[in-house]
């Protein structure tokens, strides 16, 4: 049977994550993602996805230390980053630089995964600061993964911003057989290498139908600008049949659990930034309007909605959004590559000829 885009076709069995769109549930290896966000760090959840257990004792120390030691950019990568054309977007830069990744651990995919996870933020921060004519900030081995990323991007240490971004990273590091994850699994199924698989995933993530949604939410909130304009803007979009960015999800038919966790992190802040306040109010009023005017619609905010509000609050440039998403999802990509190789069958679907 022909299924455009393979929609509804089950292609793999996985132990990594489970998505129940009808009930709005997301679990990593059987654990609700909200529970992981509330109780564990990025490093712990990454280890959990990669190895199937939360790290303790010597395993925790070794994993954490290896992540820190793998942050520094090798000279050849710095040379590539310095010489790539300035007009290249950050996703092109990330894809090209990662494709050059030279590892001494050929065949040891666990070590390669750890090195890739560690190096993503360093590539993003280096290129961003260079293109912004800012001094390059070297990694700080005393900081954890997310704290160091914030530091390398901004040149400042900020524990609160790091905690907010860590919540986002944990919530978006894995999400089933999405387009970029599928690309990674297809590539590794040919018995290619992990770096090639991750490069494939990056090329897929670049597409606006997959990795570009937060920018549209920023545009929506900037158009609204003040709380008294929410109704006017939303009514106009409904009248013109425009898409309301940040609302609705192909899988979740109720509240996106990732959006709820991000919102809960926001609400707990001592002082609610203006952008966060506007986002909360816009969500509330938009859902009320939709329920009145489109009673058959069940639209709720998705993870990109609050991700955009968080990126704006952290004063992160919009050119960074998809790259930062990739720096989170790299964990899931690597976990899927390892899982695919443990029980591999090459992907080879049929094509239905419809020509002359």
N, C-alpha and C positions, 0 to 999 in steps of 0.2 A: 504493500500500500504506500502511495506517495504521501509524504508528510513534509510540507514546506518548512525549511529550517529545522527539521527533525523534531518539531514541537510534539510533546507527548510521548516521544520514543525514549524508552529506558535503555541507556547505552553502557552504564557501569554499575557495579555494586560498590558501595563505600561505607566505611565506618567513621568517616571524618565529621560529617554534619548531617542534620536532618531538619528539613523545613516543612512545617505544617502551615500552609497558607490559610486554610479555613479557620484555624484556631489562633493564628498569629504566634506560632512558637518556632524558635530556633535553638537547636542544641548542638554543642560541639562534643563529639564522642559520648553522647547521651546526657550531658550536663547542660541545663538551660544557660543560655549566654548571659542572662541577667545575673545569675549566680556567680559566673566567672568574673564579670565586670566588678561586682561588689567585693569580691574576696581575694582576687589574684592580680598579679602584675602582668604587663605585656610579656615579659620574659617567661613567666610561669605558664601562661596560656600557649605561647609559641611552642614551648617544650612539650606541653600536653598534646597539641595537635600533631607535632612531628613524631613523638615517641609513644604516645598513648598513656602517659603517666605524668603527674605533677612532680616536678623535681624537688628532691630533698637532699640534705646533707652534701656529700661530695659531688653528687650529680648536679645539684643546683649551683655550687661554687664553680665547677668546671664549665658548665654551659654559659653562665653569666660572664665568666672571665674570657672565654673564647669569643663571645660576642664583642666584648670590649676590644680585644686584641685584633679583631678583624675589621675595625672601623677605618683604619688609616688607608688612604688611597695610595696605591703603588704609583711609581713615577710614570709608567707608560700610560696609565689612566689619566693622570694629570695632564700629560702631553696631549692626549686625545681631547680632553675637555677644553684645553687652552686653544686648540686649533680647529675645532668644529666651527662652521659658519655661525656668526652671531644671530642670524635670522631663524635658525632651527628652533622649533618649539622644544620644551623641556622633555616631552615624551620621546621625541626623536633622539634627543641627546642621551636620555636614559637607555633607550633601546640599543643605540650604537655602542655606548660605553660598556654595557653589560655583555654585549655580543663579543667584546674583546677580552672578557674575563679569563684570565689564565690561572688555573688552579694546579697545585702540586698534589691534589688528592683525587686524581682520576680514579673513578670507580667507587670512591667513598662519598656517596650522595648525601649522607648526614652531615659531613663536614662541609661539603660544597654548599648545602642549603644554609647552614649557619653563616658561612662567609657571605653569601648573597644577601641574606637578611640584614647583616651588619653593614654592608657596603652601600645599600640603596640610599639611606639618608645622607651619607657623606657625599655621594655623587650629586644629589639634588641640591644640597646646601652649597657645595663648591660652585656649581654652575650658576645658581641663582645669585650668589654674592658677586661672582665675577661679572655677570651680565649687568648687575646693578652698580658696578664700580665701587663695591664695598670691600674692605680688607677681608681676606680669607680667614676663617676661624677654624683652628685645628681641633680635633676631637679632644674631649676631656675624659680621661679614663676613670675619673671619680664619679661621673654621672651615669645614671642608668640609660637605657636605650632611648627612651622618649625625651628625657631631660637633655641628653646630649644633642638630639636632633633639634630641639628648640634653641639650644645654645649655639649650634653651628649655623642655624638659619638667621637668628636675630643678633647674635653676639652678646646676649644677656641670659642669665639664669633666671628661670621663672617656674617655681614648683606648681603654682596653680594652673598656669597654662599647660604645663606638662601633664598634669593629672587629667585635664579636659581632653587633651589630644590622645592620651593613653586610652581613655574610654572609647574614643572613636576607633583607634587602631584595633582594640580587642574585638569590637563589634563588627568590623569589616574585614578581618583577616581571612575569613572563610565563609562561603555561601554556596555550597553545592556545585553543580555542574553548570556554572555560568559560562558565558562565551569565552572569556580569557582562560579560565580553568580548562575548558574543553580543548582549546588550542594547545595548551601545555600537554595535556594527556595524549592528544593525537600525535604530537611531535615525538614525545618520549616513547610512544607505542611502536615506533619504527626502530627502536633501540638506538636512537640518537642519544645525545648527552643532555644533562640537566640545564646547562647554560643555553643550549639551543631551544629547549622547551620553554624556559623563562623568557627568552627573546621573542618567541612566538606569542606568548601571553601578553607581553608588553605591546606588541603590534596590534593585538586585538583590543586591549584596554584603551588604546588611543582613540578608537572610534567613538563619536559623540553619542551613539545609541547605547553605549556601555559605560564609559568612564567620564562623560562630560556633563552629567546632570546638575551638579551643584552650582555651576555658573549660571544656569537658567533661574535657579532659586534666588541667587543674588540679584539678578535683573528684576525679578518680581518684587523683592523687598525694597529695592532702590526705587522702583516705580511707585510703590505705596508710600514710602518715606516716613509718613507720620500716621499714627493710629486712626486719625479722623478720616483718612482716605481709603481705608481697607474696603469698606462696602462698595464705594464707587468703583475702585479698580476691579474687584472681583466680579461685580455685576456687569461691567463692560466686557470682561473676558468671556463670561458666560453668554452674553448677547452676541458677541462676535465669534463664538465657538472656538475661542483660543484655549490652548492647553494651559491648565494652572500648574506650573512647575512645582515639583516637590510633593504633589498629592497623587495617590494611587500607586499601585505596584502590580506587576504582572502575576506575581505569586501570592502575595498577601491580600486576602479578601477582607481582612479586618486590620487592626492596628499593627504596624510594623514593629516587632519587639525591639529592634535596634533603635528606632526613632524614640520609643518610650524610654529606653535606657539613657539615651543622650539627653532627652528632656529632663529626666530625673536628676542627671548630673548638673544640668543648668539651674534647675530650681533650687538646688542645695547651696548655690553660691551666695555668699553674704551680701554682695552688692550685684544686682542684676544689670549687666551692661545694656545700653540702649538698644543695640541690635537684637539681643536676646529677648528683651521685653517686647519689641515689635514682632519678632517671630512667634512668640507665645500667643500674643493677641491676634495676630493674623490667622494662625491655625484655628483658634477658638471661633472667630467670626466666620471664617471661610466654611468650616464644617457646618455651622448653623445655617448659613445661606444655602449650602448644597442640600441640606436636609429639607429645607422649605421648598426650594425651586426644582430640585432633582431628587425626589423621594426614592426613586429606584436606584440611584447612584449610591454606592458605598465607598466613598473616597476618604482615606485618612492620609496623614503625612507619612512619607517614607524616610528612610535613613538619610537620603540626600538633602532633605529639607533642613534638618537640624545640623547636618554636616556643614552646609553652607553658612548657617548662622554662626557656627563655631569658628569656621575659617575666617569669617569676617571679623568676629570678636577678637580673635588672636592676631588680627592685622596681617594675615597671610595673603600674599598677592594671588589673584585668581589664576595666574599662570602655573601656580604650584598645585592646584587642586587635584588633578588627575594623577600627577606624579606622587603626591602624598597618599592618595588612595592605593596606588601601586606599592608603595613602601609598606603598607599594611597587608595587602592581599598577597604579597610575596610569600608569606608564611603558608597560606592555603595552597598556593601554586606548588610550592616545594613538597608539601605533604601529599598532594595528589600525584605528583610525579613519582614519589617513593612508593605510594600505594599502587599505582599503575604497574610499576616494574615488579611488584611482588606477585602479580597474577596477570601477566601481560598477554593481550591479544591485539594485534594491529587493527586499527580502525580502517575499515574498507567498505563503506556503504555503497549501495548501487545508485546509478543515475538512470533516470527514465528518458529515453530518447524521444524527442517531440519534433525533430526537424523534418526536412523534405526526404 
